């Protein structure tokens, strides 16, 4: 599988990365053996880049990913994790928040506390290394600093920059579901990459307005997540979700029309959705989560499916591809 460099760093990622949120009991439980088999399947398909975060399953994602990668040649793969939420143990018998309110079916043994201070970033990475069982992570992203912008730029980012200079991490960036603050990171800091979820898809091209041109102009990398917009582009049908809510009628109609175009060219819509971000020169790779070996193998098959130029041409001619304002042409 081809690799791309994260900006000016020495980190290279495979164009398809494995997102380890789902194996941390996202929404429903995943058995430990299934989690391990899912990572093994990704490895067997040639994936060598893995993304996790403390937030995912109150550290379960990092622990399971570390266990599954143990014994693999360390220089053969890259791991990215995130900083911004510290996990604090709850006293025995204390009533914790329902972990399902955060989307993960795990016991509330810890509480998540936002912390974008310099000390918080260092502690977060130290804790992540312990859970992963690694002596280093390759990339650290500031995780969802939407409501903590001042602290993220004033304290958290300089801490990451110092850790990169010290060689503790090799690449730094930020990961969010929006483009405005990610664009600011590209303009005002020396990040290597940004992780943008859901904003460069077949249905939402808002990253084209500023984020992607800024990254290309500055030689930075963009990793794209959320290529299915939480479900609509994977299976467009009544009741499908778009950004974790019921899909509006006009977007469902647009997705169904896209699906018809894709079928005319003998390509599953999911394959087109997965390939679409890779057409931009600033995009280093796409990040896709999976909770079973079958889902991994399906994703790899989609990734290997050729998408003819004629499909993109027809989508444009039908006015179905998004424009920089995020709407269809």
TIZANU-541267 format. One record per atom (N, C-alpha, C): x negated, z negated, y negated. Coordinates in steps of 0.02 Angstrom, whole numbers, plus 50000, padded with zeros to 5 digits. Each point is the difference from the previous one (the first is absolute). Layout:
<recs>
XZY...
</recs>
This chain:
<recs>
499575000050060500435000049940499565000049938500195004249952499595000649940500004993549959499454999149964499924994149957499925002249928500204995649955499925001149928499704993849969499605001049948499674994449966500474996949949499964993449995500394996449949499625000149934500165004849959499685000649935499255000850006499644995949961499275000350001499694994950046500414996550039499754995050046499705003450062499714996050043499755002650063500514999650056500604997649984500524999250051500345006750013500045001850063500365006050021500574997950045500595002849988500584998350040500245006350036500324999050058500325005750032500625001949960500175006450001500565002349959500664996850020500034997650062500584996050022499754992950013500284995249963499824993050008500574996350033499834994750036500504995950035500194994049956500644999449985500254994249963500234994650048499714994049992500114994750049500534995049981500455001849954500554995449983500494999450058500185005650031500534999850051499814995850061499354999850018499814996050059500004992649984500154998249938500054992949980500734997949997500415002750045500714998150004500395001949937499865006049975500395002449944500735001150022500454996149971500725000150014500174997050069499655002250052500134997450067499344998650035500034995850052499404997950034499685005850039499344999850002499595004650040499584995650046500035001150065499624995950046499255001149990499594994950011499285000749991499705005950038500215000950063499735005550040500185006849969500615000549974500215006349969499605001249936499874994849961499605000849939499315002650017499684997050051499345002250020500015007250025500505001750040500055006850026500125005149945500344997949947500135004549944499355001749964499584995049988499355001349969499575004350046500024998550065499615004050049500225007349997500655001149995500255006949998499755003649938499994996449943499745003049938499275002050009499624995650032499295001550012499935006250045500405000350052499975005650047500185006649966500414999649948500205006149964499495002049946499474996149993499485001849952500044996549934500494995549992500054996249937499444994949998499654999649944499454995349992500064995949937500575000349967500114996249938500634995950008499954993549984500544995350014500124995749938500644999249982500194996449939500434994050018499864994449967500374993950013500054995949936500274994050004500064995649942500194993150023499804994749964500234993250017500764999350000500325003649955500734999649993500365001950064499725004650038500355002750058500034994950057500594997150008500094995250054499624993649991499894997949936499634993849987499334999950037499635005549995499345000450030500005002950071500595000850030500035002550068499725007050007500125004249950499735006850002499244999950004499684996149958499274999750000499744997350067500324994850026499774997250064500075005050056500585003250004500105004850054499555006149994499915002449939499575005849990499284998250019499764994249977499324997950017499894999450075500504997150035499944999350073499985006850034500415004749977500035006650031499375004149989499684998849943499395003949985499374996750026500064993850022499414996450024499695003850059499355000849999499665003750052499895007349983500355002549949499885006849977499365000149957499645005549999499415000549957500204999149927499724995049966500224998349933499905005649951499485003950008499875005549952500435006150014500414999750053500415005850018500675000049966500194994449967500674999749970499964996449933500525000849960500064996549936500644995950000499964994349965500574995649993500114998649925500625000849979500184998049932500504994350004499914995149955500494994649994500144999149926500374994749984500244999449932499934992849975500024999249934499944993449969500554999449947500224993849990500524998749950500514994950024500054999150066500434994950028499574995550045499974993649984499664995250043500514996950048499774998550060500424996850050499824992650003500484995849985499884992849999500404996650056499664996250043500364996750056500524995149974500554999950035500534995149984499894993750042500114994249972499934993850039500485000050059499814996750055500454999750058500694997349980500515003450021500684997949985500265002249933499565003049958500235002249935500455006150008500485000749957500465005750001499685005749961499855005450035499705005749967500535005349985499805004849960500455005649986500115004050063500585002950006500155004350057499555006049997499565000750050499525005650000500365006750002500605000250028500365006350001500195002349930500034995449953500145002149932499435004249972499424999550031499435004249982499935005950047500485000650047500025005850043499664999350067499714994250015499634999250063500304994450043500095001550063500304995350047499474995450029499764995449958499494995250020500214993049978499754995050034500164993149981499704998449931500374996649957499754998449933499514994250000499415001150029499484994950004499604999549935500035005249959499625000249937500475002449945499784999049939500355003049944499525004849965500285005349974499615004849961499994997749928499415000049970499944998249928499625005549964500315002849949499665005049961499394997049966499445003550003499394997549968499545005949986499965002149937499555005449980499424997349959499834993650009499414997249968499385002350038499424999249968499375002050032499894995850063500124993549995499924995650058500505001850055500605001749979500515001950049499815006350039499715004849965499785006250034499464998550051499514996049980499464998350046500274996250061500434995249987500284996250055500415004550046500385004549971500425004550040499575004150047499455002749975499575004250042499664995850054499784994049982499704995650051500494998450055500624998549981500524998550050500145006150043500025005949969500145006150038499455001450050499374998949981499455001050046500074995450060500214993949988500094995350055500555002350047500565002349973500555002250042499825006450038499635004449967499805006350032499444999050050499624994749992499424999050043499445004949985499945002049937499505004949979499534996849949499425003049992499534997649950500055003949935500425005250001500115003849938500645004150007500315001449942500525005049997499735005749957500265005950010499735005749965500325000949931500664998949997500375001149938500474994249988500044997849937500494994949981500425002749942500654999850009500475002049947500344993849971500094999849934500434995049971500715001950019500384995150027500635001450033500604998649955500345005149979500624999349961499934995549939499535001649954499934995649941500505001449945500585003050016500495002149951500154994749947500144993950022500194994649954499414995749979499405002350013499404996149986499475004549968500225004449957499555005149973499414997049963500134995249956499464997149960499474996850044500214995950049499524996750044499645005050044500355005250021499695005050043499435003549965500095001849937499475003549964499474995349972500214994049979499534995449969499584996250051500294998250058499654995850047499895003250068500545002650030499945002550069499555006150004500105004949956499585005950005499264998549989499804996249947499294998449993499714996550061500414995850033499764996750061499865005050055500445004950008499885005250050499395004149983499915001549936499425003949979499354996350016500004993549990499414995950015499874999850075500534999350039499934999950073499735006650026500215005549968499735006550020499265000549983499814997549942499305000149980499574995850047500304994650025499644995650046499985002850071500385005350013500015003050067500484996650048500424995549974500494996650043500545005050022500205004449954500465005550017499685006449975500215005650028499695006449983500425004249952500654998849999500445003849956500564995449977500245001149939500524995749971500545004349968500594996949993500545003749969500624995749993500575003249994500644996649995500525003950039500484996450028500545003250038500674997949974500435004949984500654998649970500515005350018500634998549983500555004750009500185003649935499584999549950500125003349936499375003649979500065004449949499435004049979499694997749933500404996949957499764998549932499404995450001500044994450036499444995350000499425002750040500155003850053499455003150038499615004849956500365003749957499665004549954499564996149951500244994249978499594995849956499374997750036500064998250064499404998250037499495005750001500245006150008499545005750000499685001049932500374998949947499755001249932499554994449975500184993850015499694994349967499504996250043499955001850064499534996550044499605005050040499564997450043499575004250041500214999450074500655000150013500234999850069499785006450036499934999450066499835005850041500625003850021500544996450011500615003150027500614995949982500575003250003500634996549994500445002050059500414995250021500475001250054500705000349969500315005850004500645001249967500535001250053500514995750002500525000550051500645002949972500255005350030500655002649985500075004349939499455001149962500065003649937499685007050003499795002150060499795007050007500255002450068500645001550001500345002150061500395006549985500315002750051500415005949990500584998749952500214993749994500574998349957499804996949934499404997449995499784996649938499285002149986499935004249950499335002449981499774997149934500244994049984499834997149935499254998849992499634999450055499274999149996499665006149970500345005750000499705006149971499954999849924500404995749969500015000049927499344997749970499744994350023499384997349972499514997650053500264996650051499554996850048499535004850034500275005250031499585004650038499535004049955500235002649943499525003449955499444995449976500174993749986499504995249977499484998850055500244999150061499544998950056499555006050010500285006049998499605006050010499475000849945500204998649938499545000849944499434995150003500124994150028499494994750001499644999450067500155004350047499684999850064500184993950042500614997549991500244994350039500465002550055500144995850048500415002050056500684996649998500495003450028500674997250008500185000150074500214994350026500274999650067500764999449992500365004050037500735000449991500354996750059500434995249985500424996950051500735001549986500444997850044500725000949990500225007249998499695004350042500155007249995500715001650021500334995650037500695001250020500504996549954499754996949946500444996349953500454995150037499714996550049500304994750040500515002450051500075006650008500435002350055500365006649988500185001449938500415005949987499655006450022499355000549988499655006150018499815000250074500074994550034499884999950072500625002350038500594998249974500635001650034500565000349949500065005649965500525000349947500705000450030500384994849988500694999550026500364994849959500665000150001500374994749966499794993150025499884995549953499774993350018499254999249999499635005549991499274999549997499794996349937499424996950002499764996249942499495004049960500004998649936499515002949953499724994249960499364998950007499674994249968500384993550017500174999350063500294993950030500704998449975500345005049972500714999149983500375006350024500664999650000500395005850022499835006049957499875005750033499805006049964500585002749958499875001449936500535003149959500205006850029500625001949987500275006250029499595006149980499775000349937499635006049979499335000650035499694994350016499365000350036500115001650074500534997450028500165001850069500125007550006500395002849953500135007250001499355004049994499554997749956499375003549991499574999650062499984994250032499614999250061500285004450057500655000450005500315004350051499845007349988499995002149937499815006949985499275001250016499584995149987499295000650018499925000650076500394996050036499965000250073500205006950026500505003049970500205006750022499455005149988499664999549943499445004549986499444998950051499844993750013499464998650048500165002850069500634999350020500205002550066499955007550003500145003449945499945007350000499295002250013499534995649983499295001650010499724996750063500454997050040499784997150063499604993649993500114996449945499614993949986500484994149990499884994350033500414994149985499914997849927500534997749969499944997749931499494994449995499954995850050499514994649999499295002649994499865005650034499335002949995499865002549929500505003249970499915002349931499894994149953500384994750010499934994149958499314996850007499745000150060499344997050013499445004249970500075006650003499485004549975500015000949924500594999349971500095001649929499474996949954499864993450004499524997149952499305002950007499815002250060499325002450011499865006549965500515003149971499895006149962499694998949932499974993749978499704998649934499274997950008499545002749960499294998550009499814992849989500404996149965499824993049989500194995550059500415002550045500254996050056499495000050056499764994050017499514999350053500324999450069500624997550002500334999250064500694997149992500364999950056500674997150001499994994050047500394995149984500044993850037500684999550033500014999150066500634999850036500014994050046500534996049996500064994250044500325002050066499874995950051500305001150066500044993350035500514999350044500104993750036499955001050075499865006150023499955001250072499535005950012499715000450061499585005950016500385006549993500645000050017500405006149995500045002449927500104995349954500035001949930499335002749976499454997150024499335002649982499915007150025500175001150063499905006750028500455005149965500604997949981500445004449963499695001849932499744995049966499685001249935499415004750006499594999050051499425004250011500215007250014500535000950040500255006750014500255003449936500354996249958500235002749936499415002049957499484995850001499415001349959499645006450023500045001450065499685006050026500435006349995500634999149980500465005749995499835004349938499845006350010499865004249941500645001049958499924999849935500565001249954499845006549962500385005350011499845006449969500114999949924499605003949964500085000449928500705002449982500305004150044500665002749985500524994549993499904994450036500474994449994499984997149929499394998849975499944997349932500285004949949499875006550012500255005149954500774999949997500324999350058500734999950001500274993749968499684994350011500224993849968499975000749924499475003149975499945001049928500535004949976500095005550037500485005149979500714997149998500154995350045500664996950001500064994349950499464998549964500024994649951500034993150031499724999350061500074993750036499394995549993499425002849985499414995849992500034996349933499754993950000500024995949940499545002649945500174998449940499595001549941499684993449977499545000349952499674993849978500464994549976500625001749979500464994649980500364997050058499835002450062500284997150060500635003450024500285004649959500625003350019499865006950030500495002750034499935006750028499955005149944499665005550015499925005249949500675003449986
</recs>
